[in-house]
Amino acid sequence: MSWITEIARPDIRALAPYRHAAWEPGLVRLHANELPWRSLADGSDAGLNRYPEPHPHALAARLARFYQVDAEAVLPCRGSDEAIDLLTRCYARCGRDAILITPPTFGMYALCAHVQGATIIEVPLRRESGYGIDLPALHKAVTSAVKLVYLCSPNNPTGNLIDRATVLSLASALAGRALLVVDEAYVEFSGSPSLGADLRAHPGLVVLRTMSKAHGLAGARCGAVLAHPEIIALLRRVIQPYAVTQLTIEAVARALEPAAVEESRQRVAQVISERERMAAALSARISVRHVWPSAANFLLVECADAGAALQRCHAAGLLVRDLRHLPSLGQALRLSIGTPEHNDRLLEVLP
């Protein structure tokens, strides 16, 4: 057992996983208390009257090929949200351990820690450096209680990408003490490669991927943890059996077919093109103070009057994200990149 398992919660290390019904799809199933007939509303390939594979190995293998990692290094789950929850539950003891986050960032890291009863240590991003990481402050803040350091790259909501060398240097510095979890939900829009290729050299590095953004499957809820097999084995002790539904398994299989992957790449390219067009157009608006550079599928926009901008957007039938409650983002909105038509409508309502 290596350090990446030793720093996990001792009770999780000793936990016996749930013993689910045997998975032998070639046999008649009279062992799982299922209804033997399909519903008239069932349009799936495999049949929704039957439980899906308890831990979807075939899906894991597909994702592993797509993300170019070993199959043992992949855990499919219900979006990145479940991945964050699993990691926090497995590594952070209530009242004793801590996670470290770099606000403003994705709120699920802190929420899962609050639910778990773990301490949250914050090292704010440096606005003056384009919301870059304050590395000296981060290193100083990593106490013996910190078991997980969460980074979002490209970061939500600021949109900036963290330099690969910086991430790998931090992973090396944390080795033996804490896992470095890098959330790559938006990496396809950045033009930069995933850190998944660096997992073997950095066993304490965890990469989160999702089918929600670039592949257009937000409603299917499928994400993946890419990590050392010891970490994956630990998370599998905690994840619920049948977590990934049959409909999701089938949707992801279709999304990973070559034609669908090519379509996703084309749409990502269109989003990037629209992102740059919108950034230039918004920067010329008198109602906009600043548009931050983005490597994601959204723009962080500081307004002269964010409240008024919100009202104008809503009146035009457009929903944008209000970020005024977050530190250092008092007049900021997050604008997702839509279709060219939707983007034009947004530009029309912002003077």
Residue pairs with C-beta under 8 A, 6 or more apart in sequence:
1 230
2 203
2 228
2 230
3 175
3 176
3 204
4 179
4 203
4 204
4 228
4 230
4 231
5 13
5 230
5 231
5 234
7 91
7 147
7 177
7 178
7 179
8 90
8 91
8 147
8 234
9 89
9 90
9 91
9 92
9 93
9 97
12 89
12 90
12 234
12 237
12 238
13 234
15 237
15 238
16 237
17 236
17 237
17 238
18 240
18 241
20 54
20 241
20 242
21 31
21 32
21 51
21 54
22 31
23 53
23 54
25 53
29 50
32 50
32 51
34 49
34 50
34 51
35 49
36 49
37 49
38 47
38 48
38 49
39 48
39 49
42 48
42 49
44 246
44 247
44 250
45 250
46 52
46 246
46 250
47 246
48 246
48 247
50 246
51 242
52 242
52 244
52 245
52 246
52 249
53 59
53 249
54 241
54 242
55 236
55 239
55 241
56 76
56 244
56 249
57 71
58 249
59 76
59 244
59 249
59 252
59 253
60 71
60 74
60 75
60 76
60 224
61 71
61 74
62 252
62 253
62 256
63 74
63 76
63 209
63 224
63 252
63 256
64 70
64 71
64 73
64 74
66 256
66 261
67 74
67 194
67 196
67 209
67 224
67 226
68 196
68 197
69 196
69 197
69 199
69 226
70 229
72 229
72 232
73 199
73 226
73 227
73 228
73 229
73 232
74 224
74 225
74 226
74 232
75 83
75 86
75 224
75 225
75 227
75 232
75 235
75 236
75 239
76 222
76 223
76 224
76 244
77 83
77 86
77 222
77 223
77 224
77 225
77 239
77 243
77 244
78 221
78 222
78 223
78 243
78 244
79 210
79 212
79 221
79 222
79 223
80 108
80 183
80 185
80 208
80 209
80 210
80 212
80 223
81 108
81 223
82 223
82 239
82 243
83 208
83 223
83 224
83 225
84 108
84 109
84 112
84 150
84 181
84 183
84 208
85 108
85 112
85 115
86 225
86 235
86 238
86 239
87 148
87 179
87 181
87 206
87 225
87 235
88 99
88 109
88 112
88 113
88 115
88 116
88 118
88 148
89 112
89 116
89 238
90 234
90 235
90 237
90 238
91 97
91 147
91 148
91 179
92 98
92 99
92 113
92 116
92 118
92 147
92 148
93 118
94 116
94 117
94 118
95 117
96 145
97 118
97 119
97 145
97 146
97 147
98 113
98 118
98 119
98 120
98 121
98 143
98 145
98 146
98 147
99 109
99 110
99 113
99 118
99 119
99 120
99 121
99 146
99 147
99 148
99 149
99 150
100 120
100 121
100 122
100 123
100 138
100 141
100 142
100 146
100 148
100 149
100 150
100 178
101 109
101 110
101 120
101 121
101 122
101 123
101 150
102 122
102 123
102 124
102 125
102 133
102 134
102 138
102 150
102 151
102 155
103 122
103 124
103 125
103 326
103 327
104 124
104 125
104 131
104 157
104 158
104 323
104 326
104 327
104 328
104 329
105 125
105 150
105 151
105 152
105 155
105 156
105 157
105 158
106 150
106 152
106 155
106 156
106 183
106 185
109 150
110 120
113 119
113 120
114 120
119 145
121 141
121 143
121 146
123 133
123 134
123 137
123 138
123 141
124 134
124 327
124 328
125 131
125 132
125 133
125 134
125 155
125 158
126 132
126 133
126 134
127 328
130 160
130 292
130 293
131 155
131 158
131 160
131 292
132 160
132 162
133 151
133 162
133 166
135 166
135 170
138 149
138 170
139 173
142 149
142 174
142 177
142 178
144 177
146 177
146 178
147 178
147 179
148 178
148 179
148 181
149 170
149 174
149 178
149 179
149 180
149 181
150 181
150 183
151 162
151 167
151 170
151 180
151 181
151 182
151 183
152 182
152 183
152 185
153 161
153 162
153 167
153 182
153 183
153 184
153 187
154 160
154 161
154 186
154 187
154 189
154 190
154 294
154 295
154 296
155 161
155 162
155 296
156 183
156 185
156 186
156 296
156 298
157 298
157 300
157 321
157 323
157 326
157 329
157 332
157 334
158 292
158 300
159 186
159 292
159 293
159 294
159 295
159 296
159 298
159 299
159 300
160 292
160 293
160 294
160 295
161 190
161 192
161 295
162 182
164 192
164 193
164 195
167 180
167 182
167 195
167 205
168 195
168 198
168 201
168 202
168 205
170 180
171 180
171 198
171 202
171 204
171 205
172 202
174 180
174 204
175 202
175 203
175 204
176 204
178 204
179 204
179 205
179 206
179 231
180 202
180 204
180 205
180 206
181 206
181 208
182 195
182 205
182 206
182 207
182 208
183 208
184 194
184 195
184 207
184 208
184 209
185 208
185 209
185 210
185 212
185 213
186 213
186 295
186 296
186 297
187 194
187 209
188 213
188 214
188 264
188 268
189 213
189 214
189 268
189 271
189 272
189 275
189 295
189 296
189 297
190 295
190 296
191 272
191 295
192 295
194 207
194 209
195 205
195 207
196 207
196 209
196 226
198 205
199 205
199 207
199 226
199 227
199 228
203 228
203 230
204 228
205 227
206 225
206 226
206 227
206 231
207 225
207 226
207 227
208 223
208 224
208 225
208 226
209 223
209 224
209 226
210 222
210 223
210 224
211 217
211 220
211 222
211 223
211 252
211 255
212 218
212 220
212 221
212 222
212 223
213 297
214 264
214 267
214 268
214 297
215 255
215 260
215 264
216 255
216 264
216 267
217 248
217 251
217 252
217 255
220 247
220 248
220 251
220 252
221 248
222 244
222 248
222 251
222 252
225 231
225 232
225 235
227 235
254 260
255 261
255 264
271 297
271 337
274 337
274 338
274 340
274 343
275 294
275 297
275 298
275 299
275 337
277 343
278 299
278 335
278 337
278 343
278 346
278 347
279 291
279 293
279 294
279 299
281 347
282 288
282 291
282 299
282 301
282 335
282 347
282 350
283 290
283 291
285 347
285 350
285 351
286 304
286 351
287 303
287 304
287 305
287 308
287 309
287 350
287 351
288 301
288 302
288 303
288 304
288 350
289 302
289 303
289 304
289 331
290 301
290 302
291 299
291 300
291 301
291 302
292 299
292 300
292 301
292 302
294 300
297 336
297 337
298 334
298 335
298 336
298 337
299 334
299 335
299 337
300 323
300 329
300 332
300 333
300 334
301 332
301 333
301 334
301 335
302 329
302 331
302 332
303 309
303 331
303 332
303 333
304 331
305 331
306 322
306 324
306 330
306 331
306 332
306 333
307 324
309 320
309 333
309 350
310 320
310 322
310 333
312 349
312 350
313 319
313 320
313 346
313 349
313 350
315 349
316 345
316 346
316 348
316 349
317 345
318 342
318 345
318 346
318 349
320 333
320 334
320 335
320 336
320 346
321 333
321 334
321 335
321 336
322 333
323 329
323 332
323 333
323 334
324 330
324 331
324 332
326 332
335 346
337 343
338 346
